[in-house]
Every structure is written in structure tokens, then in C-alpha cells.
């Protein structure tokens, strides 16, 4: 009989750190560029509510010795039951036997690894003197993105825009209360885009929010919202002006931000560089301070399972793991 380690939300809150996530995600982004790592087709379905969603992402990394999957869910009426609408569970498998070894309540883990991917990519691609950050979106994930970016880069000013101005104002009030960084809620997205050195988009939008002509030379953009067909945050015409990077280019052109530019024949998949190749030094990042760089993060399973394994190792080292016969 095997044993299944069960990692709760409380465990993740206690042991997970952004530094841990940065390191694990960096390794995962490099690993996916290697021939002995694989991602499998993303499966997107639904539950009984017609507007619910179930997304399954899986993969393996031989260098890391990990195999696993993540199940992401969206149930729009969960507030009635006191639950978050978005759910996330990660399962690690024994690479030798295929038996489940660890199950994670990965709601907080998902936010942590997504923000870590943006931070690691931005650190590699943004200008060294970039100081002004614009975040488009003011939900929970937007807060995670800002915290991670301010950890990894010196940011002096954060502009927050949301389709609901009250949400932007609330986020600014929350994040500026104990920070020396200047936070500003903005309503003019065009002007904010022109001011920003770094832009992070974190919305479920299906139409372009950032127009190509607004983006100034030297800007870095991380698009985090597109993770299924139809989602879009950036003007596809921008891709003709920019250097393009992605966590996993084949997935990016299918369900990520670059699906639209490729569909319009503005760019091809061969024009997109895997960010792992930049991190490992195989390819260069931005060419010069005037380059526009765009990183598309559609989310890959190797990030989830790499961060999960790092947290499991930390708990085994410093705490106790709840185990159940399986």
C-alpha cells in the first residue's frame, strides 16, 4: 500500500515563499526547453453549471525527476458556499510507479507560481532602469503580480487600472498602506501605458485592452490573462513591433496571447522565443533599451509541479506531512 501526502492551504501559507517560487519556476522554464521534459495537451471542460470550467494541465521533467498535473476550476456561484470561485489542485506522481504521492490545495500556490513566472521573465527582459509598473487588473492575482515584481525589481511607482475603478482604488489603498512605493489608481489607460516601463496584464478579457500605438519604445509587457482560446489583452498589431517570448511557444499560439497574431498571420511561432532559453543563456533577451518585449504566460504544468515539489521538500525538512494510506 502506498501513502499520499496531503498538503493543505494552511501548509502552503506557512511554508511557501516567493523566493522559493522564483527558483522553482526558473528551473521549470529552463527544463521545458530540454528534450527530456514534456507538456501534454491541455484539456478544458466544464462542470454541471454551464458557465463553470475545468482545466487540466500535466507534464514531466526528467531533469527534475517530477511527473504531475494541475486541475484548475471555476465555479461561479461558490461564494454561496463560502468558497472561492477559482479552485486549484496539484497532484504529484511517483516517477517510478505512477502512483499518486502528494496532493496539494493549490489555490495560493497557483497565484504564487503565476506571479513568479512573470517576475522571473520581467527580470530577464525589462530594461535595467525600469521603475514604473502598470498593472492592468485589480483582482487577487494582480496583487500577487505586484508583490513578486517589487521583490525582484526596484519599482518606485505602481499604476493600477481596472474596468471597475473602485477595484483599482481598493487595491491601491491595500497595497500602499505599508509601502514606500507610490501606488496610484488610474482611469486613463492610454496615458498610463505611455508612462509605464513595465506593464503586466492580469484580466480575463476577450478584447484588446492595450493598443499598439500606446506602447512606447523600451517597454516590457507580461501578458498573464490569456489561457484559453478567445482570451485577449493586447492589440495583435503590437506583436509586429515587439520581440516575443513565452513560457512555452507551442501552447502560447494555441491558447495564449499570441494565438491572435498568429491567426492573423502577423507573426509565426518561429518568431517566439522560449523564455527558458533566455534564462539559460542560449538566446538573448531584449536587443537594446529601445526594444519592446512581450512575454506571454499561458501557464505550464511544469511550473506547478516544480513549485509543489519545492514546498513539499521544505515541509519535510521543517514540519510534518499529513499522510493517508492510498
RODO-2510 file (C-alpha; in nm, 4 decimals, decimal comma):
residues 326
     n   res          X          Y          Z
     1     x     0,0000     0,0000     0,0000
     2     x     0,1285     0,3466    -0,0892
     3     x     0,0899     0,6694     0,1061
     4     x    -0,0475     1,0005    -0,0172
     5     x     0,0883     1,3216     0,1353
     6     x    -0,1821     1,5859     0,1720
     7     x    -0,0693     1,9476     0,1662
     8     x    -0,3331     2,1910     0,2900
     9     x    -0,3830     2,5588     0,2187
    10     x    -0,2503     2,6270     0,5701
    11     x     0,0686     2,4320     0,4925
    12     x     0,1288     2,6363     0,1790
    13     x     0,0680     2,9632     0,3615
    14     x     0,3164     2,8610     0,6311
    15     x     0,5993     2,7245     0,4181
    16     x     0,5789     2,8743     0,0691
    17     x     0,7827     3,1851    -0,0127
    18     x     0,8258     3,3960    -0,3238
    19     x     1,1987     3,3231    -0,3251
    20     x     1,1211     2,9504    -0,3329
    21     x     0,8783     3,0053    -0,6190
    22     x     1,1269     3,2178    -0,8166
    23     x     1,3872     2,9415    -0,8003
    24     x     1,1464     2,6572    -0,8815
    25     x     0,9779     2,8402    -1,1682
    26     x     1,3117     2,9415    -1,3163
    27     x     1,4189     2,5755    -1,3177
    28     x     1,0871     2,4726    -1,4746
    29     x     1,1083     2,7329    -1,7519
    30     x     1,4573     2,6131    -1,8403
    31     x     1,3580     2,2447    -1,8105
    32     x     1,0787     2,2742    -2,0670
    33     x     1,3351     2,3777    -2,3310
    34     x     1,5199     2,0475    -2,2797
    35     x     1,4347     1,7327    -2,4786
    36     x     1,3655     1,5136    -2,1738
    37     x     1,0842     1,7368    -2,0456
    38     x     0,7323     1,7267    -2,1848
    39     x     0,3969     1,9002    -2,1627
    40     x     0,0808     1,7159    -2,2601
    41     x    -0,2260     1,8644    -2,4329
    42     x    -0,4311     2,0949    -2,2112
    43     x    -0,7829     1,9646    -2,1515
    44     x    -1,0517     2,2268    -2,0909
    45     x    -1,4031     2,1196    -1,9980
    46     x    -1,6812     2,2199    -1,7597
    47     x    -1,8900     2,1034    -1,4693
    48     x    -2,2682     2,0982    -1,4236
    49     x    -2,3067     2,4800    -1,4208
    50     x    -2,2937     2,5895    -1,7839
    51     x    -2,0506     2,8723    -1,7079
    52     x    -1,8144     2,6591    -1,4992
    53     x    -1,4733     2,5430    -1,6201
    54     x    -1,2314     2,2574    -1,5547
    55     x    -0,8797     2,2809    -1,6986
    56     x    -0,6220     2,0023    -1,6678
    57     x    -0,2526     2,0673    -1,7363
    58     x     0,0090     1,7944    -1,7000
    59     x     0,3738     1,7304    -1,7726
    60     x     0,7019     1,5732    -1,6728
    61     x     1,0587     1,6860    -1,6230
    62     x     1,3226     1,4166    -1,6288
    63     x     1,5965     1,6547    -1,5056
    64     x     1,3822     1,7428    -1,2033
    65     x     1,2507     1,3873    -1,1607
    66     x     0,8891     1,5007    -1,1424
    67     x     0,5613     1,3972    -1,3039
    68     x     0,2269     1,5528    -1,2215
    69     x    -0,0756     1,7548    -1,3104
    70     x    -0,2838     2,0535    -1,2047
    71     x    -0,6605     2,0797    -1,2121
    72     x    -0,7907     2,4358    -1,2242
    73     x    -1,1619     2,5017    -1,1739
    74     x    -1,4044     2,7912    -1,1980
    75     x    -1,7448     2,7583    -1,0307
    76     x    -1,9169     3,0994    -1,0491
    77     x    -2,1523     3,0551    -0,7525
    78     x    -1,9074     2,9232    -0,4941
    79     x    -1,9460     3,2340    -0,2774
    80     x    -2,2812     3,0899    -0,1676
    81     x    -2,0867     2,8070    -0,0017
    82     x    -1,8162     3,0300     0,1378
    83     x    -1,5650     2,9102    -0,1224
    84     x    -1,3530     3,0863    -0,3823
    85     x    -1,4861     3,0737    -0,7375
    86     x    -1,1443     2,9704    -0,8662
    87     x    -1,0019     2,6413    -0,7381
    88     x    -0,6725     2,4668    -0,7985
    89     x    -0,5361     2,1245    -0,7036
    90     x    -0,1940     1,9822    -0,7886
    91     x    -0,1082     1,6114    -0,7859
    92     x     0,2449     1,4706    -0,7936
    93     x     0,3039     1,1144    -0,9148
    94     x     0,5864     0,8782    -0,8272
    95     x     0,8063     0,8887    -1,1404
    96     x     0,8945     0,5205    -1,0932
    97     x     0,5475     0,3744    -1,0332
    98     x     0,2940     0,6382    -1,1409
    99     x     0,1234     0,6188    -0,8025
   100     x    -0,0021     0,9480    -0,6520
   101     x     0,2416     1,0717    -0,3895
   102     x     0,1230     1,4221    -0,2907
   103     x    -0,1986     1,6219    -0,3283
   104     x    -0,1922     1,9989    -0,2818
   105     x    -0,4635     2,2543    -0,2198
   106     x    -0,3019     2,4799    -0,4758
   107     x    -0,5214     2,7918    -0,4745
   108     x    -0,2496     3,0031    -0,3139
   109     x     0,0173     2,8005    -0,4937
   110     x    -0,1322     2,8928    -0,8313
   111     x    -0,1107     3,2640    -0,7565
   112     x     0,2437     3,2246    -0,6288
   113     x     0,3796     3,0390    -0,9312
   114     x     0,1986     3,2607    -1,1850
   115     x     0,3444     3,5730    -1,0282
   116     x     0,6859     3,4099    -1,0057
   117     x     0,6841     3,3345    -1,3798
   118     x     0,6065     3,6984    -1,4566
   119     x     0,8721     3,8232    -1,2161
   120     x     1,1453     3,5928    -1,3479
   121     x     1,0640     3,6782    -1,7103
   122     x     1,0389     4,0512    -1,6388
   123     x     1,3717     4,0476    -1,4585
   124     x     1,5288     3,8910    -1,7672
   125     x     1,3612     4,1187    -2,0236
   126     x     1,2837     4,4617    -1,8770
   127     x     1,5314     4,7498    -1,9023
   128     x     1,7694     4,7742    -1,6099
   129     x     1,6410     5,1257    -1,5314
   130     x     1,2697     5,0328    -1,5438
   131     x     1,0939     5,1834    -1,2420
   132     x     0,7269     5,2479    -1,3319
   133     x     0,4922     4,9486    -1,3314
   134     x     0,1395     4,9463    -1,4735
   135     x    -0,0817     4,6563    -1,3696
   136     x    -0,3989     4,6111    -1,5735
   137     x    -0,6479     4,4345    -1,3494
   138     x    -0,7100     4,4661    -0,9766
   139     x    -0,8065     4,1191    -0,8592
   140     x    -0,6266     3,8802    -0,6267
   141     x    -0,3744     3,7741    -0,8916
   142     x    -0,2878     4,1355    -0,9708
   143     x    -0,1830     4,1806    -0,6091
   144     x     0,0363     3,8688    -0,6323
   145     x     0,1977     4,0017    -0,9509
   146     x     0,2821     4,3393    -0,7968
   147     x     0,4273     4,1837    -0,4810
   148     x     0,6504     3,9481    -0,6810
   149     x     0,7701     4,2175    -0,9218
   150     x     0,8531     4,4558    -0,6379
   151     x     1,0523     4,1751    -0,4741
   152     x     1,2641     4,1032    -0,7796
   153     x     1,2982     4,4551    -0,9269
   154     x     1,3326     4,8081    -0,7876
   155     x     0,9930     4,9658    -0,8555
   156     x     0,9241     5,3244    -0,7466
   157     x     0,5726     5,3798    -0,8838
   158     x     0,2813     5,1385    -0,9468
   159     x    -0,0152     5,2426    -1,1599
   160     x    -0,3305     5,0311    -1,1201
   161     x    -0,6090     5,0253    -1,3797
   162     x    -0,9295     4,8241    -1,3693
   163     x    -1,2507     4,8284    -1,5694
   164     x    -1,4078     4,8882    -1,2289
   165     x    -1,2330     5,1990    -1,0896
   166     x    -1,3431     5,1119    -0,7346
   167     x    -1,1464     4,7878    -0,7556
   168     x    -0,8324     4,9785    -0,8566
   169     x    -0,8825     5,2262    -0,5721
   170     x    -0,9261     4,9468    -0,3160
   171     x    -0,6154     4,7664    -0,4369
   172     x    -0,4112     5,0866    -0,4148
   173     x    -0,5353     5,1523    -0,0609
   174     x    -0,4468     4,7985     0,0470
   175     x    -0,1017     4,7792    -0,1102
   176     x     0,0175     5,1311    -0,0288
   177     x    -0,0613     5,1179     0,3429
   178     x     0,2784     4,9727     0,4426
   179     x     0,4900     5,0510     0,1382
   180     x     0,7367     5,3213     0,0401
   181     x     0,6364     5,2643    -0,3226
   182     x     0,3923     5,5142    -0,4718
   183     x     0,0657     5,3449    -0,5744
   184     x    -0,1794     5,5322    -0,7972
   185     x    -0,5226     5,4273    -0,9229
   186     x    -0,5590     5,5447    -1,2832
   187     x    -0,8582     5,5755    -1,5138
   188     x    -0,6804     5,6790    -1,8350
   189     x    -0,5277     5,3537    -1,9611
   190     x    -0,3763     5,5198    -2,2679
   191     x    -0,1759     5,7717    -2,0641
   192     x    -0,0741     5,5087    -1,8095
   193     x     0,0503     5,2787    -2,0864
   194     x     0,2647     5,5601    -2,2254
   195     x     0,4139     5,6309    -1,8830
   196     x     0,4932     5,2723    -1,7851
   197     x     0,8293     5,0977    -1,8212
   198     x     0,6767     4,7601    -1,7309
   199     x     0,3175     4,6527    -1,7964
   200     x     0,1501     4,3441    -1,6544
   201     x    -0,1979     4,2490    -1,7757
   202     x    -0,3970     4,0229    -1,5442
   203     x    -0,7552     4,0073    -1,6699
   204     x    -0,9978     3,7582    -1,8291
   205     x    -1,0515     3,9942    -2,1234
   206     x    -1,1507     3,8743    -2,4693
   207     x    -1,0736     4,2057    -2,6389
   208     x    -0,7554     4,4092    -2,6609
   209     x    -0,7094     4,6490    -2,3699
   210     x    -0,3603     4,7764    -2,4599
   211     x    -0,3390     4,9293    -2,8081
   212     x    -0,0181     4,9045    -3,0099
   213     x     0,0207     5,2790    -3,0678
   214     x     0,0131     5,3468    -2,6929
   215     x     0,3204     5,1337    -2,6169
   216     x     0,6455     5,3297    -2,6044
   217     x     0,9879     5,2022    -2,7191
   218     x     1,1697     5,0247    -2,4375
   219     x     0,8552     4,8953    -2,2675
   220     x     0,8311     4,5404    -2,1357
   221     x     0,4879     4,3731    -2,1208
   222     x     0,3947     4,0493    -1,9452
   223     x     0,0532     3,9228    -2,0556
   224     x    -0,0805     3,6843    -1,7929
   225     x    -0,4537     3,6574    -1,8666
   226     x    -0,4884     3,4506    -2,1834
   227     x    -0,5036     3,0791    -2,1054
   228     x    -0,7726     2,9527    -2,3430
   229     x    -0,8985     3,0217    -2,6932
   230     x    -1,0601     3,3623    -2,7347
   231     x    -0,8907     3,5461    -2,4493
   232     x    -0,7015     3,8600    -2,5493
   233     x    -0,5460     4,1548    -2,3637
   234     x    -0,3091     4,3076    -2,6219
   235     x    -0,3570     4,4520    -2,9686
   236     x    -0,2272     4,1812    -3,2073
   237     x    -0,0655     4,4549    -3,4194
   238     x     0,1758     4,5182    -3,1309
   239     x     0,3405     4,1818    -3,1964
   240     x     0,4825     4,3112    -3,5252
   241     x     0,6735     4,5799    -3,3297
   242     x     0,7942     4,3637    -3,0436
   243     x     1,0364     4,0890    -2,9517
   244     x     0,8208     3,7946    -2,8469
   245     x     0,8805     3,5476    -2,5626
   246     x     0,6653     3,2801    -2,3994
   247     x     0,6781     3,0184    -2,1272
   248     x     0,6022     2,7560    -2,3975
   249     x     0,5624     2,8861    -2,7542
   250     x     0,3557     2,5927    -2,8926
   251     x     0,0957     2,6463    -2,6184
   252     x     0,1114     3,0240    -2,6478
   253     x    -0,0015     3,0166    -3,0111
   254     x    -0,2874     2,7796    -2,9252
   255     x    -0,4401     2,9247    -2,6082
   256     x    -0,2136     3,2155    -2,5069
   257     x    -0,1888     3,5813    -2,6033
   258     x    -0,0080     3,5101    -2,9306
   259     x    -0,2942     3,2997    -3,0720
   260     x    -0,4457     3,6114    -3,2314
   261     x    -0,1340     3,7499    -3,4003
   262     x    -0,0531     3,4043    -3,5387
   263     x    -0,4139     3,3580    -3,6510
   264     x    -0,3937     3,6887    -3,8391
   265     x    -0,0565     3,5858    -3,9930
   266     x     0,1146     3,8838    -3,8303
   267     x     0,3804     3,6574    -3,6759
   268     x     0,4686     3,2891    -3,6722
   269     x     0,5540     3,0540    -3,3894
   270     x     0,9168     3,0611    -3,5038
   271     x     0,9238     3,4325    -3,4105
   272     x     0,8602     3,3463    -3,0428
   273     x     1,1497     3,2632    -2,8097
   274     x     1,1070     3,0321    -2,5118
   275     x     1,1937     3,2355    -2,2025
   276     x     1,3838     2,9341    -2,0692
   277     x     1,6358     2,9789    -2,3495
   278     x     1,6947     3,3358    -2,2317
   279     x     1,7290     3,2271    -1,8694
   280     x     1,9821     2,9573    -1,9622
   281     x     2,1816     3,1914    -2,1879
   282     x     2,1047     3,0022    -2,5098
   283     x     1,9287     3,3089    -2,6546
   284     x     1,9498     3,6772    -2,5737
   285     x     1,6596     3,8771    -2,4375
   286     x     1,5994     4,2385    -2,5408
   287     x     1,8296     4,3731    -2,8091
   288     x     1,8595     4,7275    -2,6736
   289     x     1,6906     4,9843    -2,4481
   290     x     1,4533     5,0802    -2,7291
   291     x     1,3199     4,7290    -2,7855
   292     x     0,9634     4,6425    -2,6924
   293     x     0,9488     4,2983    -2,5304
   294     x     0,6338     4,0928    -2,4747
   295     x     0,6225     3,7819    -2,2558
   296     x     0,3167     3,5596    -2,2817
   297     x     0,2482     3,3392    -1,9807
   298     x    -0,0249     3,0899    -2,0642
   299     x     0,0829     2,8753    -1,7690
   300     x     0,2594     2,5396    -1,7897
   301     x     0,2255     2,2348    -1,5688
   302     x     0,5991     2,2135    -1,5012
   303     x     0,5756     2,5395    -1,3078
   304     x     0,3007     2,3987    -1,0857
   305     x     0,4672     2,0677    -1,0126
   306     x     0,8129     2,2208    -0,9631
   307     x     0,6826     2,4699    -0,7057
   308     x     0,4751     2,1959    -0,5419
   309     x     0,7804     1,9722    -0,5055
   310     x     0,9865     2,2575    -0,3611
   311     x     0,7199     2,3211    -0,0976
   312     x     0,6894     1,9501    -0,0169
   313     x     1,0656     1,9287     0,0349
   314     x     1,0514     2,2328     0,2645
   315     x     0,7703     2,0845     0,4736
   316     x     0,9519     1,7527     0,5034
   317     x     1,2596     1,9419     0,6229
   318     x     1,0905     2,1761     0,8704
   319     x     0,7500     2,0352     0,9560
   320     x     0,5185     1,7362     0,9417
   321     x     0,3387     1,5994     0,6386
   322     x    -0,0130     1,4601     0,6748
   323     x    -0,0169     1,1193     0,5093
   324     x    -0,3054     0,8898     0,4235
   325     x    -0,2955     0,5252     0,3099
   326     x    -0,3770     0,5058    -0,0582
***
